[in-house]
Amino acid sequence: MAAPKLYAGAKLREVRTRVGLTQKDFAAKLGVSLPYLNQMENNNRPVSTSVVLSLAQEFGLDVTELSSGDGERLVSDMREALADPVFSGDMPPLADLRLAASNAPALAHAFLDLHRAYRQTHERLASLDEALGREDARARPSPWEEVRDFFHYCDNYIDAVDRAAEHFATAEGRHNNIRVAAVAALSNAGVTVSFDDTDTLRRFDPETRSLHISTRATPPSQTFQMLLQVALIRQNALLDATLDLARFQTTEARAIAKIGLANYFAGAALMPYAAFQKAAQTTRHDLEQLATGFGASIEQVCHRLSTLQRPGAKGIPFFFVRVDQAGTITKRHSATRLQFARFGGACPLWNVHRAFEQPGQFLRQLAETPDGVRYISLARDVSKTGGRFDAPVRRYAIALGCEVKHAPDLVYADGMDIARDHAFEPIGISCRICERKHCHQRSVPPLERQLSVDPDTREVLPYTVN
């Protein structure tokens, strides 16, 4: 099969702008004519192999950035939005969506923001939440969704925060005992740390400069919460500067994002980039070994693996997702071509749902999406107790996966028959936009297809997808 052509006009313009060159000078550096460069920047021509090599040699560009997942994320999000019944007529061709994502990403984001505002207004009216008639009834993005999209389109990697966390963790050998380092850093900032028998996981009193950590939390959670407080106190200026660049629309979104960045710092300090990436490669991404080696939980390790997207030192592109018992996605990120539904749950054929049925086990699955891309997916249940008999238990399932071409680097792929076509289970993204005609778990018809209903015949579904 021929390799797909690479269209990266937006990335070429970004590189040229960053180095401050005119089109003419940039074309000379790349060894191409001015018209040829113009055509590549406008996605009228694919980026040639010689141009890719020149970008790497002349400008030190990590060539994997040319095929970053941002365009695929935009295409996936637009397809889902356009599947909304409010849009009548045929779905725009996939080629048109890809052209919009690559040539006019700002316009694509504006379209998604508009659709999100429509959905929220519609949901307010449908649920009769008394929004009508109030001044604050104006449609605006949910703060949670705004923050989710911020991390989503940053590829879940925040370089400045990640490097600051790595510097903190590795200074004076701190990575050998990050828990002690966290307590020392807080003490140097005038904060007293105490461990109390309480339901509150973390509580900081700014007046007394005292931090209270629950003894009911697991040791990895305790360490993580102390590192989070280190970020809020020691890295406050860095967090605020990052938030200023993000330009959130609401103060609520900014506040949520700040906690998100502090969480990011904590995870990156607990598992510093270079050391963690080396350990992941050495253990072939054995989650249990990594959790033990870095004093982290399985969920923390999975989330960290999905963030290893540092330019010039990228790890395997993983997807990571967490779902609750109702199938609702509560955390999602994908550095792969697989993108999750923005609304609703995940495909019921995915092994992440079966994790609840077999607690304490790693479930492996070979899966193929409708676009023909094949993945290996690992799922496991995660239970979070309250630390006492009558405390509620929060139950989730998590999944971590990557394209099957990375199978040799995964211990979990050992023994799996990745060469056999029938070993791969067909999964989708969302029933509304899934193109599969024959699916025994389909909940709603695909909006892009015509249906036939035969009153004299009943198969698994009460209709036939044409």
C-alpha positions as CSV (number, residue, x, y, z in Angstrom):
1,M,0.0,0.0,0.0
2,A,1.4,3.4,-1.0
3,A,2.2,5.8,1.9
4,P,-0.3,8.6,2.3
5,K,0.6,12.0,1.0
6,L,1.6,14.5,3.6
7,Y,-0.1,17.9,3.5
8,A,1.2,20.3,6.1
9,G,0.7,23.8,4.9
10,A,-0.2,25.3,8.2
11,K,3.0,23.7,9.8
12,L,5.2,25.1,7.0
13,R,3.8,28.6,7.5
14,E,4.3,28.3,11.3
15,V,7.9,27.3,10.9
16,R,8.6,30.1,8.4
17,T,7.0,32.7,10.6
18,R,8.9,31.4,13.6
19,V,12.3,31.7,11.9
20,G,11.4,35.1,10.4
21,L,12.0,34.3,6.8
22,T,10.1,35.5,3.7
23,Q,8.6,32.9,1.4
24,K,11.5,33.5,-1.1
25,D,14.2,33.0,1.5
26,F,12.4,30.0,3.0
27,A,12.1,28.4,-0.4
28,A,15.8,28.9,-1.0
29,K,16.6,27.2,2.3
30,L,14.4,24.2,1.4
31,G,15.8,24.0,-2.1
32,V,12.5,24.5,-3.9
33,S,11.0,27.2,-6.1
34,L,8.9,30.0,-4.7
35,P,5.7,28.8,-6.5
36,Y,6.3,25.2,-5.3
37,L,6.5,26.5,-1.7
38,N,3.4,28.6,-2.1
39,Q,1.5,25.5,-3.3
40,M,2.7,23.4,-0.4
41,E,1.8,26.1,2.1
42,N,-1.7,26.2,0.6
43,N,-2.0,22.4,0.6
44,N,-2.2,22.3,-3.2
45,R,0.8,20.0,-3.2
46,P,2.0,17.5,-0.6
47,V,5.3,18.0,1.3
48,S,8.0,16.1,-0.6
49,T,10.6,13.9,1.1
50,S,13.4,16.3,0.2
51,V,11.5,19.2,1.9
52,V,11.0,17.0,5.0
53,L,14.8,16.3,5.1
54,S,15.6,20.0,4.6
55,L,13.3,21.0,7.5
56,A,15.1,18.6,9.8
57,Q,18.6,19.6,8.7
58,E,18.2,23.4,8.3
59,F,15.7,24.1,11.1
60,G,16.0,21.1,13.4
61,L,12.3,20.3,13.0
62,D,11.0,17.1,14.5
63,V,9.4,15.7,11.4
64,T,6.8,13.8,13.4
65,E,5.3,17.3,14.1
66,L,4.3,17.5,10.4
67,S,1.8,14.8,10.9
68,S,0.6,15.8,14.4
69,G,-2.8,14.7,15.5
70,D,-4.3,18.2,15.7
71,G,-5.7,18.0,12.2
72,E,-7.2,14.6,12.8
73,R,-8.7,15.8,16.1
74,L,-10.3,18.7,14.3
75,V,-11.7,16.4,11.5
76,S,-13.1,14.0,14.1
77,D,-14.7,16.7,16.1
78,M,-16.2,18.4,13.0
79,R,-17.6,15.1,11.8
80,E,-19.3,14.5,15.1
81,A,-20.7,18.0,15.2
82,L,-22.0,17.8,11.6
83,A,-23.8,14.5,12.5
84,D,-26.1,16.5,14.7
85,P,-29.6,16.4,13.2
86,V,-29.7,20.2,13.2
87,F,-27.5,20.0,10.0
88,S,-29.8,18.9,7.2
89,G,-28.5,17.5,3.9
90,D,-25.5,15.3,3.2
91,M,-22.3,15.3,5.3
92,P,-19.5,17.3,3.7
93,P,-16.9,15.0,2.1
94,L,-14.1,13.9,4.3
95,A,-11.6,15.6,2.0
96,D,-13.3,19.0,2.5
97,L,-13.2,18.6,6.3
98,R,-9.5,17.7,6.1
99,L,-8.9,20.8,3.9
100,A,-10.7,23.0,6.5
101,A,-8.7,21.5,9.4
102,S,-5.4,22.0,7.6
103,N,-6.0,25.3,5.8
104,A,-8.3,27.1,8.2
105,P,-8.0,25.6,11.7
106,A,-9.1,28.8,13.4
107,L,-12.4,28.7,11.4
108,A,-12.8,25.0,12.3
109,H,-12.4,25.8,16.0
110,A,-14.9,28.7,15.6
111,F,-17.4,26.3,14.0
112,L,-17.0,23.8,16.9
113,D,-17.4,26.6,19.5
114,L,-20.6,27.7,17.7
115,H,-22.0,24.2,17.7
116,R,-21.1,23.7,21.3
117,A,-22.9,26.9,22.2
118,Y,-26.0,25.7,20.3
119,R,-26.0,22.4,22.1
120,Q,-25.7,24.0,25.5
121,T,-28.5,26.4,24.8
122,H,-30.7,23.5,23.5
123,E,-29.9,21.4,26.6
124,R,-30.8,24.3,28.9
125,L,-34.2,24.7,27.2
126,A,-34.8,21.0,27.2
127,S,-34.0,20.5,30.8
128,L,-36.0,23.6,32.0
129,D,-33.1,24.7,34.2
130,E,-34.6,28.2,34.6
131,A,-32.1,29.8,32.3
132,L,-34.8,31.5,30.3
133,G,-35.2,35.2,31.1
134,R,-32.0,35.5,33.2
135,E,-29.1,37.8,32.2
136,D,-26.6,34.9,32.5
137,A,-28.6,32.8,30.0
138,R,-26.3,33.7,27.2
139,A,-24.8,30.6,25.6
140,R,-21.2,30.2,26.4
141,P,-18.8,27.3,26.7
142,S,-18.9,25.1,29.8
143,P,-15.8,25.8,31.8
144,W,-15.0,22.1,31.9
145,E,-15.4,21.8,28.2
146,E,-13.2,24.8,27.6
147,V,-10.4,23.4,29.7
148,R,-10.8,19.9,28.2
149,D,-10.4,21.4,24.7
150,F,-7.3,23.4,25.9
151,F,-5.5,20.2,26.9
152,H,-7.0,18.3,23.9
153,Y,-5.5,20.7,21.3
154,C,-2.2,21.1,23.2
155,D,-1.7,17.3,22.6
156,N,-1.9,17.0,26.4
157,Y,1.7,18.2,26.6
158,I,2.6,21.5,28.2
159,D,6.3,22.0,27.6
160,A,7.2,24.7,30.1
161,V,5.3,23.1,33.0
162,D,6.7,19.6,32.1
163,R,10.3,20.9,32.0
164,A,9.9,22.8,35.3
165,A,8.6,19.6,36.9
166,E,11.4,17.6,35.6
167,H,14.0,20.1,36.8
168,F,12.4,20.0,40.3
169,A,12.4,16.1,40.3
170,T,15.9,15.7,39.1
171,A,17.7,18.5,41.1
172,E,20.0,17.0,43.7
173,G,18.8,13.5,42.9
174,R,15.3,14.2,44.1
175,H,13.8,11.6,41.7
176,N,15.1,9.0,44.1
177,N,12.7,10.2,46.8
178,I,10.2,12.6,45.4
179,R,8.0,12.4,48.5
180,V,10.7,13.6,50.8
181,A,11.6,16.3,48.2
182,A,7.9,17.5,48.2
183,V,7.8,17.8,51.9
184,A,11.2,19.7,51.9
185,A,10.1,22.1,49.2
186,L,6.9,22.9,51.1
187,S,8.9,23.3,54.3
188,N,11.3,25.7,52.6
189,A,8.2,27.7,51.5
190,G,7.1,28.0,55.1
191,V,4.4,25.3,54.8
192,T,3.8,22.7,57.5
193,V,2.6,19.3,56.3
194,S,0.4,17.1,58.5
195,F,-1.4,13.8,57.9
196,D,-4.9,13.7,59.3
197,D,-7.7,11.1,59.5
198,T,-10.2,12.9,57.3
199,D,-12.3,12.5,54.2
200,T,-10.8,15.6,52.6
201,L,-7.9,14.5,50.4
202,R,-6.0,17.8,50.6
203,R,-6.7,21.0,52.4
204,F,-4.4,24.0,52.5
205,D,-4.8,26.9,55.0
206,P,-3.1,30.0,53.6
207,E,-3.3,31.8,56.9
208,T,-1.5,29.2,59.0
209,R,0.5,28.0,56.0
210,S,-0.5,24.4,56.9
211,L,-1.2,21.6,54.4
212,H,-3.4,18.7,55.6
213,I,-3.2,15.4,53.7
214,S,-5.6,12.5,54.4
215,T,-4.2,9.3,55.8
216,R,-7.0,7.5,54.1
217,A,-5.5,8.2,50.7
218,T,-3.0,5.8,49.1
219,P,0.7,6.7,49.3
220,P,0.8,7.6,45.5
221,S,-2.2,9.9,46.0
222,Q,-0.7,11.6,49.1
223,T,2.6,12.2,47.2
224,F,0.7,13.5,44.2
225,Q,-1.3,16.0,46.3
226,M,1.8,17.3,48.0
227,L,3.4,17.9,44.6
228,L,0.3,19.6,43.4
229,Q,0.6,22.0,46.3
230,V,4.2,22.6,45.4
231,A,3.1,23.6,42.0
232,L,0.5,26.1,43.3
233,I,3.0,27.7,45.7
234,R,6.4,27.4,44.0
235,Q,5.3,27.6,40.3
236,N,2.4,30.0,40.6
237,A,4.0,32.6,38.2
238,L,4.6,29.9,35.5
239,L,1.1,28.6,35.8
240,D,-0.4,32.1,35.5
241,A,1.8,32.9,32.5
242,T,0.6,29.7,30.8
243,L,-3.0,30.6,31.6
244,D,-2.5,34.1,30.1
245,L,-1.5,32.6,26.8
246,A,-4.5,30.3,26.8
247,R,-6.9,33.3,27.0
248,F,-9.9,31.5,28.7
249,Q,-13.3,33.1,28.2
250,T,-14.4,32.7,31.9
251,T,-12.8,33.0,35.3
252,E,-14.2,29.6,36.1
253,A,-12.4,28.0,33.2
254,R,-9.1,29.7,34.2
255,A,-9.5,28.5,37.8
256,I,-10.2,24.9,36.6
257,A,-7.3,25.0,34.2
258,K,-4.9,26.2,36.9
259,I,-5.7,23.1,39.0
260,G,-5.3,21.1,35.8
261,L,-1.8,22.6,35.2
262,A,-0.9,21.9,38.9
263,N,-2.0,18.3,38.4
264,Y,0.1,18.2,35.3
265,F,3.1,19.4,37.2
266,A,2.5,16.8,40.0
267,G,2.4,14.0,37.5
268,A,5.5,15.2,35.6
269,A,7.4,15.6,38.8
270,L,6.4,12.2,40.1
271,M,7.4,10.7,36.7
272,P,10.0,13.1,35.2
273,Y,10.1,13.0,31.4
274,A,13.5,11.6,30.5
275,A,13.7,9.1,33.4
276,F,10.2,7.9,32.9
277,Q,10.5,7.5,29.2
278,K,13.7,5.5,29.6
279,A,12.1,3.2,32.1
280,A,9.0,2.8,29.9
281,Q,11.2,1.7,27.0
282,T,13.3,-0.6,29.2
283,T,10.3,-2.4,30.7
284,R,8.4,-2.4,27.4
285,H,5.7,-0.2,29.0
286,D,4.9,-2.6,31.8
287,L,2.5,-0.6,33.8
288,E,2.9,-2.4,37.1
289,Q,6.7,-2.1,37.0
290,L,6.5,1.6,36.2
291,A,4.0,2.2,39.0
292,T,6.3,0.4,41.5
293,G,9.4,2.1,40.2
294,F,8.0,5.7,40.4
295,G,5.6,5.3,43.4
296,A,2.6,6.0,41.2
297,S,-0.8,4.4,40.6
298,I,-1.7,2.5,37.4
299,E,-4.0,5.3,36.3
300,Q,-1.3,7.9,36.9
301,V,1.2,5.9,34.8
302,C,-1.3,5.5,32.0
303,H,-2.1,9.2,32.0
304,R,1.6,10.1,32.0
305,L,2.4,7.8,29.1
306,S,-0.2,9.7,27.0
307,T,1.7,13.0,27.6
308,L,5.1,11.9,26.3
309,Q,4.9,14.2,23.2
310,R,7.9,16.4,23.8
311,P,9.2,17.7,20.4
312,G,12.4,15.8,19.5
313,A,11.9,13.2,22.2
314,K,8.4,11.8,21.6
315,G,7.3,8.5,23.1
316,I,4.8,6.1,21.6
317,P,1.6,8.0,20.7
318,F,-1.0,6.5,23.1
319,F,-4.6,7.1,23.7
320,F,-5.9,7.1,27.3
321,V,-9.5,7.2,28.4
322,R,-11.4,6.7,31.7
323,V,-15.1,5.8,31.8
324,D,-17.6,5.5,34.6
325,Q,-20.0,2.6,35.1
326,A,-22.6,4.4,32.9
327,G,-20.1,4.4,30.1
328,T,-19.6,8.2,30.3
329,I,-16.1,9.3,29.3
330,T,-14.7,11.3,32.3
331,K,-11.1,11.6,31.0
332,R,-9.9,11.4,27.4
333,H,-6.9,12.0,25.4
334,S,-5.4,10.6,22.2
335,A,-2.1,11.3,20.6
336,T,-3.1,8.7,18.0
337,R,-5.5,8.9,15.0
338,L,-8.2,7.4,17.2
339,Q,-10.4,10.3,18.6
340,F,-13.1,9.9,21.2
341,A,-16.7,11.2,20.9
342,R,-17.1,14.7,22.5
343,F,-20.6,13.8,23.6
344,G,-21.9,10.6,25.0
345,G,-20.1,7.4,25.7
346,A,-17.5,5.2,24.0
347,C,-18.2,2.3,21.6
348,P,-19.8,-0.6,23.5
349,L,-17.6,-3.1,21.6
350,W,-14.5,-1.6,23.2
351,N,-12.8,-3.7,26.0
352,V,-12.8,-0.8,28.4
353,H,-16.5,-1.6,29.3
354,R,-15.7,-5.3,30.0
355,A,-13.1,-4.3,32.6
356,F,-15.9,-3.9,35.2
357,E,-16.8,-7.5,34.7
358,Q,-13.3,-8.8,35.4
359,P,-11.9,-6.6,38.2
360,G,-8.2,-6.7,39.0
361,Q,-7.2,-8.0,35.5
362,F,-5.6,-6.4,32.5
363,L,-7.8,-7.1,29.4
364,R,-6.1,-7.0,26.0
365,Q,-7.9,-6.3,22.7
366,L,-6.9,-6.0,19.1
367,A,-9.3,-3.6,17.5
368,E,-9.8,-1.9,14.1
369,T,-11.7,1.3,13.5
370,P,-13.8,2.1,10.4
371,D,-10.9,3.9,8.8
372,G,-8.9,0.6,8.8
373,V,-6.4,1.6,11.4
374,R,-5.6,-1.2,13.9
375,Y,-4.8,-0.8,17.6
376,I,-3.9,-2.7,20.6
377,S,-5.9,-1.7,23.7
378,L,-5.3,-2.5,27.3
379,A,-8.2,-2.0,29.8
380,R,-8.5,-2.4,33.6
381,D,-10.9,-1.4,36.3
382,V,-9.9,1.2,38.9
383,S,-11.6,1.4,42.2
384,K,-11.1,4.4,44.6
385,T,-12.2,3.7,48.1
386,G,-12.9,6.4,50.7
387,G,-10.6,4.8,53.3
388,R,-13.3,3.6,55.7
389,F,-16.1,1.1,55.9
390,D,-19.1,3.3,55.1
391,A,-17.4,5.5,52.6
392,P,-18.6,5.3,48.9
393,V,-16.4,3.6,46.4
394,R,-15.8,5.3,43.1
395,R,-15.5,2.8,40.2
396,Y,-14.0,3.5,36.8
397,A,-12.4,1.7,34.0
398,I,-9.3,2.9,32.1
399,A,-7.9,2.0,28.7
400,L,-4.5,2.7,27.2
401,G,-3.6,1.8,23.7
402,C,-1.7,2.6,20.5
403,E,-1.5,1.6,16.9
404,V,-0.5,-2.1,16.4
405,K,2.7,-1.1,14.6
406,H,4.1,-0.4,18.1
407,A,3.3,-3.9,19.4
408,P,7.0,-5.0,19.6
409,D,7.5,-2.2,22.2
410,L,4.7,-3.4,24.4
411,V,5.0,-6.4,26.8
412,Y,1.2,-6.7,26.6
413,A,1.3,-7.6,22.9
414,D,3.4,-10.8,23.5
415,G,1.5,-13.8,22.4
416,M,-1.2,-11.9,20.5
417,D,-1.8,-12.9,16.9
418,I,-1.4,-9.5,15.3
419,A,-0.8,-11.0,11.8
420,R,-4.3,-12.5,11.6
421,D,-7.0,-10.2,10.2
422,H,-9.8,-11.9,12.2
423,A,-8.1,-11.2,15.5
424,F,-9.0,-7.6,15.2
425,E,-12.5,-6.7,16.6
426,P,-14.4,-3.9,14.7
427,I,-15.0,-0.9,17.0
428,G,-16.2,2.6,16.2
429,I,-16.2,6.0,17.8
430,S,-19.9,7.0,18.2
431,C,-23.0,5.2,16.8
432,R,-24.1,8.5,15.2
433,I,-21.1,8.8,13.0
434,C,-20.0,5.1,12.8
435,E,-20.1,3.9,9.2
436,R,-20.4,0.2,10.0
437,K,-23.5,-1.4,8.5
438,H,-23.6,-4.6,10.5
439,C,-23.2,-4.0,14.2
440,H,-25.1,-6.0,16.8
441,Q,-24.6,-3.3,19.5
442,R,-25.7,-0.3,17.5
443,S,-27.8,2.0,19.7
444,V,-28.9,4.5,17.1
445,P,-28.8,4.6,13.2
446,P,-25.9,6.3,11.6
447,L,-27.0,9.8,10.5
448,E,-25.0,9.6,7.2
449,R,-26.8,6.5,5.9
450,Q,-30.2,5.8,4.4
451,L,-32.3,3.2,6.2
452,S,-34.6,0.5,4.9
453,V,-37.4,-0.9,7.1
454,D,-39.0,-4.2,6.1
455,P,-42.1,-5.0,8.3
456,D,-41.9,-8.6,7.2
457,T,-38.3,-9.2,8.3
458,R,-36.6,-8.7,11.7
459,E,-32.9,-9.3,12.2
460,V,-30.7,-8.1,15.0
461,L,-31.7,-4.5,14.2
462,P,-35.2,-3.4,13.2
463,Y,-33.7,-1.7,10.1
464,T,-31.1,-2.2,7.4
465,V,-28.3,0.3,6.8
466,N,-27.9,1.0,3.1
